[in-house]
Amino acid sequence: MIATSASLRQIRNMSESTKEIESGAVREIEPELRELFTKVVERDPREAVKMLEPYPDEFVVQMLELLNPASALNILQRFDSARRQTVLATASVEDTQQWMRNQTYPERSIGRLMQPPLAVFRPQTTVAEATEQIRRLATKAIITYGFVTDEEEKLLGVIVMRDLLLAQSTQRLDEIMLANPFYLTPEMSLTDAMRAVLVRHFPVYPVCEKTGQLIGLLRGQMLFEAETIELSAQPGEMVGVEREERLTTPWLRSLKFRHPWLQVNLFSGLLAAVVVGYFQETIDRVIALAVFLPVLIGQAANTGVQALAVSLRGMTLGDLRSGRESMLVTKEMLLGAFNGAFTGVTGGIAMFVFATMVKSPVAVMLGIIVFLAITISCLISGVVGAMVPLVLKKFGADPATASSIVVTTFTDVGCLAVFLGLAKLLI
């Protein structure tokens, strides 16, 4: 995961303090563990594994317990098989079972962030019995809510500490619990979960199967932290930066992450060069065309990237629901056409003035060509910018992955073909 901004650093520092308390409650965090924790969270999972390899299994387990479950799982999965087994054998049964369960869920889902459920009671448990159990649990973890389940572990209600404090010691938990509580499901994406909790802001959310069976807990702070990190990674993914790359990633690994996409970008540039070469005779005959090539490419590229940004934002916020894809493409096509026409007028006038200054005999026609080329190119760019993430998603890829490079390829080649094709046809 990628998190480089100052706001993310603040979230991480807050997360560090919280997790230290959660994992140890009243005990002190070892100075060496505290110092290494700061370094681990600044590195991608592979580099974190290299840092942890020399340490004993007990130390590694303590470190993983400090991290949010998704980060801990990413690091654990990158240990070699033998070391991973010894680490799992050293961890508590609850942590091992939770890590094994979490890895069965997709990346960027709620299931990856779950922690083991704590303070789970039966409905007939009395307030006095629950209070005594919570006192014992509080020596190892922060207990925010109690959870009431039936014999099949189906969530029946939530116990708020204030209600527990004010209740009579002989009362049963089913008398004071909040029945039919809100819960998240493990398959939910981070984005869907963020929308679901937008008006709730609970410190802890129960995570249940669709049948209602309680299988884990999710701290609200971890959800917001994970979503912030996801959003911070998106701009890099659009230009081919691997989401795991961090500021501290060694330059050789960064080269491995980035270079393939630069080769793809070079290939797109070569395609554009092939188009220009095909129309070389036309350019030689009307030199003024070469002057306006960068102008046209820049205009089309900006239009495409604007449409791309709106499309990705719609996916991220959940606005782009199934069946609304055609509405998005139509809207971006109209915006591209009208923006292209309006800027095409300005570009056409500029071309006419320039061609007149160099005494071109076809100054009027050049102005018309620029107008038409900008209009058509922006229309195409708008459609491409909207469709690229939709197509990537349809084929199971991350919609943000190198989407900017793909859009730039289509817009560059397309606008050059339109511009030079019109010039060859009309002059």
Secondary structure, DSSP 4 states (H G I P E B T S, - for coil): ----SHHHHHHHHHHHHHHHHHHHTTSPPPHHHHHHHHHHTTS-HHHHHHHHTTS-HHHHHHHHHHS-HHHHHHHHTTS-HHHHHHHHHHS-HHHHHHHHHHTTSPTTBGGGG-B---SEE-TT-BHHHHHHHHHHHTTTS---EEEEE-TT-BEEEEEEHHHHHHS-TT-BHHHHSEES---B-TT-BHHHHHHHTTTT--SEEEEE-TT-BEEEEEEHHHHHHHHHHHHHHHHHHHTT--TT--TTS-HHHHHHHHHHHHHHHHHHHHHHHHHHHHTHHHHHH-THHHHHHHHHHHHHHHHHHHHHHHHHHHHHHT-S-TT-HHHHHHHHHHHHHHHHHHHHHHHHHHHHHHHHHTT-TTHHHHHHHHHHHHHHHHHHHHHHHHHHHHHHHHTTS-TTTTHHHHHHHHHHHHHHHHHHHHHHHH-
